[in-house]
């Protein structure tokens, strides 16, 4: 555990560096564009609009405004989780030169990627939430009351879970091919475009889906302004255990990584 503690200490001490490099990546991503990072929220809003019209018609929803909010909050949260997981398998491979030629703790690159994904999510989530507030004005108040702890759970989850994928991806390159397939299947099986009740006797699949459990906890808090305390604390405990486990495994693999990538 000393290795994990030392890695976390280094991550905290270098927070300005990895946050700056992530910010530079975000700026570079939208260099010479007229709308800049506004595209992040706009692309999500376009997806939400199209899917809401199509699936609202298919499912014959009775309350379209409520369905837009349900779908929108679920989709923008799912996109953040999926983007973090999908970028994970090749993270160390993309930083192979630095891993081989410098003595920087590998946790730096994981925190840089996490902060990049976090910045992307916050810019998109903020705009989407503002627009969805036109359909349900209580969304923003709910975020700063019942939604704070579920939001924290989401931020922790999109760090430690992709980190485990990183470590597996460094050893087994098949994960680069496998992860997008699994994510697509999990999206289709997760009640994001439809209610959980629509799964019928297969609703247990959503309960076993860790990505959906994190998503649904935040969505419920945003829409209903209700904090499922026992559920939220259980997710928080799982996040803390997952974080320590992932950082510990990273410390154990630290000296092997240059030979794996």
ZAKOL-547339 format. One record per residue (C-alpha): residue number from 1; residue in one letter; x, y, z. Coordinates in steps of 0.05 Angstrom, whole numbers. Layout:
N
{i: NUM, aa: A, px: X, py: Y, pz: Z}
...
This chain:
261
{i: 1, aa: X, px: 0, py: 0, pz: 0}
{i: 2, aa: X, px: 60, py: 46, pz: 8}
{i: 3, aa: X, px: 67, py: 47, pz: -68}
{i: 4, aa: X, px: -6, py: 67, pz: -76}
{i: 5, aa: X, px: 1, py: 122, pz: -24}
{i: 6, aa: X, px: 65, py: 148, pz: -57}
{i: 7, aa: X, px: 31, py: 148, pz: -125}
{i: 8, aa: X, px: -29, py: 186, pz: -98}
{i: 9, aa: X, px: 17, py: 236, pz: -64}
{i: 10, aa: X, px: 55, py: 247, pz: -129}
{i: 11, aa: X, px: -11, py: 255, pz: -166}
{i: 12, aa: X, px: -32, py: 309, pz: -117}
{i: 13, aa: X, px: 35, py: 345, pz: -119}
{i: 14, aa: X, px: 35, py: 346, pz: -195}
{i: 15, aa: X, px: -38, py: 366, pz: -202}
{i: 16, aa: X, px: -22, py: 433, pz: -235}
{i: 17, aa: X, px: 20, py: 398, pz: -288}
{i: 18, aa: X, px: -30, py: 345, pz: -309}
{i: 19, aa: X, px: -88, py: 393, pz: -306}
{i: 20, aa: X, px: -50, py: 442, pz: -350}
{i: 21, aa: X, px: -31, py: 389, pz: -402}
{i: 22, aa: X, px: -103, py: 365, pz: -405}
{i: 23, aa: X, px: -127, py: 437, pz: -414}
{i: 24, aa: X, px: -76, py: 445, pz: -471}
{i: 25, aa: X, px: -104, py: 383, pz: -505}
{i: 26, aa: X, px: -175, py: 411, pz: -499}
{i: 27, aa: X, px: -154, py: 477, pz: -529}
{i: 28, aa: X, px: -116, py: 443, pz: -585}
{i: 29, aa: X, px: -176, py: 400, pz: -601}
{i: 30, aa: X, px: -217, py: 461, pz: -620}
{i: 31, aa: X, px: -162, py: 505, pz: -648}
{i: 32, aa: X, px: -186, py: 548, pz: -706}
{i: 33, aa: X, px: -259, py: 531, pz: -696}
{i: 34, aa: X, px: -310, py: 587, pz: -690}
{i: 35, aa: X, px: -351, py: 554, pz: -634}
{i: 36, aa: X, px: -293, py: 522, pz: -595}
{i: 37, aa: X, px: -312, py: 476, pz: -539}
{i: 38, aa: X, px: -385, py: 495, pz: -549}
{i: 39, aa: X, px: -385, py: 438, pz: -600}
{i: 40, aa: X, px: -382, py: 388, pz: -542}
{i: 41, aa: X, px: -449, py: 409, pz: -515}
{i: 42, aa: X, px: -479, py: 422, pz: -584}
{i: 43, aa: X, px: -463, py: 351, pz: -609}
{i: 44, aa: X, px: -497, py: 322, pz: -547}
{i: 45, aa: X, px: -557, py: 367, pz: -556}
{i: 46, aa: X, px: -565, py: 346, pz: -629}
{i: 47, aa: X, px: -562, py: 272, pz: -609}
{i: 48, aa: X, px: -612, py: 282, pz: -553}
{i: 49, aa: X, px: -660, py: 320, pz: -599}
{i: 50, aa: X, px: -659, py: 267, pz: -654}
{i: 51, aa: X, px: -663, py: 208, pz: -607}
{i: 52, aa: X, px: -719, py: 240, pz: -566}
{i: 53, aa: X, px: -761, py: 252, pz: -628}
{i: 54, aa: X, px: -749, py: 182, pz: -657}
{i: 55, aa: X, px: -754, py: 140, pz: -594}
{i: 56, aa: X, px: -808, py: 184, pz: -564}
{i: 57, aa: X, px: -849, py: 167, pz: -625}
{i: 58, aa: X, px: -830, py: 93, pz: -624}
{i: 59, aa: X, px: -846, py: 85, pz: -550}
{i: 60, aa: X, px: -907, py: 130, pz: -555}
{i: 61, aa: X, px: -887, py: 169, pz: -492}
{i: 62, aa: X, px: -944, py: 206, pz: -458}
{i: 63, aa: X, px: -901, py: 262, pz: -428}
{i: 64, aa: X, px: -851, py: 284, pz: -480}
{i: 65, aa: X, px: -818, py: 337, pz: -436}
{i: 66, aa: X, px: -804, py: 286, pz: -381}
{i: 67, aa: X, px: -777, py: 237, pz: -433}
{i: 68, aa: X, px: -729, py: 289, pz: -462}
{i: 69, aa: X, px: -700, py: 302, pz: -392}
{i: 70, aa: X, px: -696, py: 228, pz: -377}
{i: 71, aa: X, px: -660, py: 212, pz: -442}
{i: 72, aa: X, px: -617, py: 275, pz: -441}
{i: 73, aa: X, px: -589, py: 267, pz: -371}
{i: 74, aa: X, px: -577, py: 193, pz: -384}
{i: 75, aa: X, px: -543, py: 202, pz: -451}
{i: 76, aa: X, px: -495, py: 257, pz: -432}
{i: 77, aa: X, px: -474, py: 217, pz: -370}
{i: 78, aa: X, px: -466, py: 154, pz: -411}
{i: 79, aa: X, px: -423, py: 190, pz: -463}
{i: 80, aa: X, px: -375, py: 212, pz: -408}
{i: 81, aa: X, px: -368, py: 141, pz: -380}
{i: 82, aa: X, px: -362, py: 110, pz: -449}
{i: 83, aa: X, px: -310, py: 161, pz: -473}
{i: 84, aa: X, px: -267, py: 148, pz: -411}
{i: 85, aa: X, px: -270, py: 73, pz: -418}
{i: 86, aa: X, px: -260, py: 73, pz: -493}
{i: 87, aa: X, px: -196, py: 114, pz: -489}
{i: 88, aa: X, px: -167, py: 70, pz: -434}
{i: 89, aa: X, px: -137, py: 9, pz: -470}
{i: 90, aa: X, px: -87, py: 49, pz: -510}
{i: 91, aa: X, px: -70, py: 101, pz: -458}
{i: 92, aa: X, px: -2, py: 73, pz: -438}
{i: 93, aa: X, px: 14, py: 55, pz: -510}
{i: 94, aa: X, px: 2, py: 127, pz: -531}
{i: 95, aa: X, px: 50, py: 149, pz: -476}
{i: 96, aa: X, px: 102, py: 95, pz: -491}
{i: 97, aa: X, px: 158, py: 144, pz: -507}
{i: 98, aa: X, px: 150, py: 179, pz: -440}
{i: 99, aa: X, px: 144, py: 114, pz: -401}
{i: 100, aa: X, px: 209, py: 89, pz: -433}
{i: 101, aa: X, px: 250, py: 152, pz: -429}
{i: 102, aa: X, px: 228, py: 187, pz: -365}
{i: 103, aa: X, px: 220, py: 166, pz: -293}
{i: 104, aa: X, px: 153, py: 200, pz: -284}
{i: 105, aa: X, px: 103, py: 160, pz: -243}
{i: 106, aa: X, px: 52, py: 130, pz: -293}
{i: 107, aa: X, px: -4, py: 156, pz: -249}
{i: 108, aa: X, px: 11, py: 224, pz: -282}
{i: 109, aa: X, px: -14, py: 200, pz: -350}
{i: 110, aa: X, px: -77, py: 169, pz: -320}
{i: 111, aa: X, px: -94, py: 233, pz: -283}
{i: 112, aa: X, px: -80, py: 274, pz: -346}
{i: 113, aa: X, px: -129, py: 231, pz: -385}
{i: 114, aa: X, px: -180, py: 234, pz: -329}
{i: 115, aa: X, px: -176, py: 310, pz: -326}
{i: 116, aa: X, px: -183, py: 314, pz: -402}
{i: 117, aa: X, px: -246, py: 271, pz: -399}
{i: 118, aa: X, px: -271, py: 310, pz: -340}
{i: 119, aa: X, px: -263, py: 377, pz: -376}
{i: 120, aa: X, px: -298, py: 349, pz: -436}
{i: 121, aa: X, px: -355, py: 323, pz: -394}
{i: 122, aa: X, px: -364, py: 387, pz: -353}
{i: 123, aa: X, px: -367, py: 431, pz: -415}
{i: 124, aa: X, px: -418, py: 386, pz: -447}
{i: 125, aa: X, px: -458, py: 371, pz: -384}
{i: 126, aa: X, px: -464, py: 444, pz: -366}
{i: 127, aa: X, px: -495, py: 465, pz: -432}
{i: 128, aa: X, px: -540, py: 404, pz: -436}
{i: 129, aa: X, px: -566, py: 415, pz: -365}
{i: 130, aa: X, px: -581, py: 489, pz: -379}
{i: 131, aa: X, px: -621, py: 471, pz: -442}
{i: 132, aa: X, px: -657, py: 413, pz: -407}
{i: 133, aa: X, px: -676, py: 462, pz: -352}
{i: 134, aa: X, px: -724, py: 492, pz: -402}
{i: 135, aa: X, px: -763, py: 427, pz: -397}
{i: 136, aa: X, px: -752, py: 417, pz: -322}
{i: 137, aa: X, px: -729, py: 480, pz: -284}
{i: 138, aa: X, px: -711, py: 440, pz: -221}
{i: 139, aa: X, px: -652, py: 405, pz: -252}
{i: 140, aa: X, px: -599, py: 455, pz: -231}
{i: 141, aa: X, px: -624, py: 462, pz: -159}
{i: 142, aa: X, px: -626, py: 386, pz: -154}
{i: 143, aa: X, px: -554, py: 381, pz: -179}
{i: 144, aa: X, px: -529, py: 424, pz: -121}
{i: 145, aa: X, px: -571, py: 389, pz: -69}
{i: 146, aa: X, px: -586, py: 315, pz: -80}
{i: 147, aa: X, px: -539, py: 309, pz: -139}
{i: 148, aa: X, px: -472, py: 327, pz: -107}
{i: 149, aa: X, px: -454, py: 258, pz: -79}
{i: 150, aa: X, px: -477, py: 219, pz: -141}
{i: 151, aa: X, px: -437, py: 269, pz: -183}
{i: 152, aa: X, px: -376, py: 255, pz: -140}
{i: 153, aa: X, px: -387, py: 180, pz: -151}
{i: 154, aa: X, px: -387, py: 190, pz: -225}
{i: 155, aa: X, px: -322, py: 229, pz: -224}
{i: 156, aa: X, px: -288, py: 175, pz: -182}
{i: 157, aa: X, px: -315, py: 119, pz: -225}
{i: 158, aa: X, px: -289, py: 149, pz: -291}
{i: 159, aa: X, px: -220, py: 148, pz: -261}
{i: 160, aa: X, px: -209, py: 81, pz: -228}
{i: 161, aa: X, px: -250, py: 37, pz: -275}
{i: 162, aa: X, px: -214, py: 61, pz: -338}
{i: 163, aa: X, px: -149, py: 54, pz: -300}
{i: 164, aa: X, px: -162, py: -21, pz: -292}
{i: 165, aa: X, px: -177, py: -24, pz: -367}
{i: 166, aa: X, px: -111, py: 13, pz: -379}
{i: 167, aa: X, px: -72, py: -40, pz: -342}
{i: 168, aa: X, px: -107, py: -97, pz: -377}
{i: 169, aa: X, px: -99, py: -62, pz: -445}
{i: 170, aa: X, px: -24, py: -54, pz: -434}
{i: 171, aa: X, px: -17, py: -129, pz: -426}
{i: 172, aa: X, px: -71, py: -154, pz: -473}
{i: 173, aa: X, px: -81, py: -114, pz: -537}
{i: 174, aa: X, px: -146, py: -151, pz: -551}
{i: 175, aa: X, px: -179, py: -103, pz: -503}
{i: 176, aa: X, px: -173, py: -48, pz: -555}
{i: 177, aa: X, px: -219, py: -89, pz: -599}
{i: 178, aa: X, px: -263, py: -116, pz: -544}
{i: 179, aa: X, px: -280, py: -53, pz: -505}
{i: 180, aa: X, px: -320, py: -17, pz: -561}
{i: 181, aa: X, px: -361, py: -80, pz: -573}
{i: 182, aa: X, px: -377, py: -89, pz: -499}
{i: 183, aa: X, px: -394, py: -15, pz: -491}
{i: 184, aa: X, px: -443, py: -19, pz: -549}
{i: 185, aa: X, px: -477, py: -79, pz: -520}
{i: 186, aa: X, px: -480, py: -48, pz: -451}
{i: 187, aa: X, px: -511, py: 15, pz: -480}
{i: 188, aa: X, px: -566, py: -25, pz: -515}
{i: 189, aa: X, px: -579, py: -66, pz: -452}
{i: 190, aa: X, px: -580, py: -5, pz: -406}
{i: 191, aa: X, px: -645, py: 34, pz: -393}
{i: 192, aa: X, px: -621, py: 99, pz: -423}
{i: 193, aa: X, px: -667, py: 107, pz: -483}
{i: 194, aa: X, px: -723, py: 70, pz: -447}
{i: 195, aa: X, px: -748, py: 57, pz: -376}
{i: 196, aa: X, px: -721, py: 0, pz: -336}
{i: 197, aa: X, px: -790, py: -30, pz: -331}
{i: 198, aa: X, px: -789, py: -41, pz: -406}
{i: 199, aa: X, px: -737, py: -96, pz: -396}
{i: 200, aa: X, px: -789, py: -139, pz: -360}
{i: 201, aa: X, px: -758, py: -203, pz: -333}
{i: 202, aa: X, px: -689, py: -180, pz: -358}
{i: 203, aa: X, px: -688, py: -119, pz: -312}
{i: 204, aa: X, px: -636, py: -155, pz: -269}
{i: 205, aa: X, px: -585, py: -141, pz: -324}
{i: 206, aa: X, px: -588, py: -67, pz: -308}
{i: 207, aa: X, px: -576, py: -81, pz: -234}
{i: 208, aa: X, px: -512, py: -119, pz: -251}
{i: 209, aa: X, px: -486, py: -65, pz: -297}
{i: 210, aa: X, px: -437, py: -21, pz: -257}
{i: 211, aa: X, px: -437, py: 33, pz: -310}
{i: 212, aa: X, px: -512, py: 39, pz: -308}
{i: 213, aa: X, px: -515, py: 38, pz: -232}
{i: 214, aa: X, px: -470, py: 100, pz: -229}
{i: 215, aa: X, px: -510, py: 133, pz: -285}
{i: 216, aa: X, px: -579, py: 118, pz: -256}
{i: 217, aa: X, px: -560, py: 143, pz: -187}
{i: 218, aa: X, px: -541, py: 211, pz: -215}
{i: 219, aa: X, px: -600, py: 215, pz: -262}
{i: 220, aa: X, px: -650, py: 198, pz: -207}
{i: 221, aa: X, px: -621, py: 253, pz: -163}
{i: 222, aa: X, px: -624, py: 304, pz: -219}
{i: 223, aa: X, px: -695, py: 289, pz: -241}
{i: 224, aa: X, px: -729, py: 274, pz: -174}
{i: 225, aa: X, px: -685, py: 314, pz: -126}
{i: 226, aa: X, px: -681, py: 252, pz: -83}
{i: 227, aa: X, px: -617, py: 222, pz: -56}
{i: 228, aa: X, px: -619, py: 146, pz: -48}
{i: 229, aa: X, px: -572, py: 149, pz: 11}
{i: 230, aa: X, px: -558, py: 75, pz: 21}
{i: 231, aa: X, px: -549, py: 63, pz: -53}
{i: 232, aa: X, px: -504, py: 124, pz: -61}
{i: 233, aa: X, px: -461, py: 106, pz: -1}
{i: 234, aa: X, px: -453, py: 35, pz: -27}
{i: 235, aa: X, px: -429, py: 62, pz: -94}
{i: 236, aa: X, px: -382, py: 109, pz: -58}
{i: 237, aa: X, px: -352, py: 51, pz: -18}
{i: 238, aa: X, px: -343, py: 11, pz: -82}
{i: 239, aa: X, px: -310, py: 71, pz: -114}
{i: 240, aa: X, px: -261, py: 81, pz: -57}
{i: 241, aa: X, px: -243, py: 6, pz: -57}
{i: 242, aa: X, px: -237, py: 7, pz: -133}
{i: 243, aa: X, px: -193, py: 69, pz: -130}
{i: 244, aa: X, px: -144, py: 39, pz: -80}
{i: 245, aa: X, px: -143, py: -27, pz: -117}
{i: 246, aa: X, px: -130, py: 6, pz: -185}
{i: 247, aa: X, px: -74, py: 51, pz: -158}
{i: 248, aa: X, px: -43, py: -8, pz: -120}
{i: 249, aa: X, px: -43, py: -50, pz: -184}
{i: 250, aa: X, px: -13, py: 8, pz: -222}
{i: 251, aa: X, px: 43, py: 12, pz: -171}
{i: 252, aa: X, px: 57, py: -62, pz: -178}
{i: 253, aa: X, px: 60, py: -57, pz: -254}
{i: 254, aa: X, px: 99, py: 8, pz: -256}
{i: 255, aa: X, px: 167, py: -21, pz: -272}
{i: 256, aa: X, px: 138, py: -70, pz: -323}
{i: 257, aa: X, px: 99, py: -19, pz: -364}
{i: 258, aa: X, px: 158, py: 5, pz: -407}
{i: 259, aa: X, px: 168, py: -68, pz: -430}
{i: 260, aa: X, px: 94, py: -78, pz: -444}
{i: 261, aa: X, px: 84, py: -18, pz: -489}
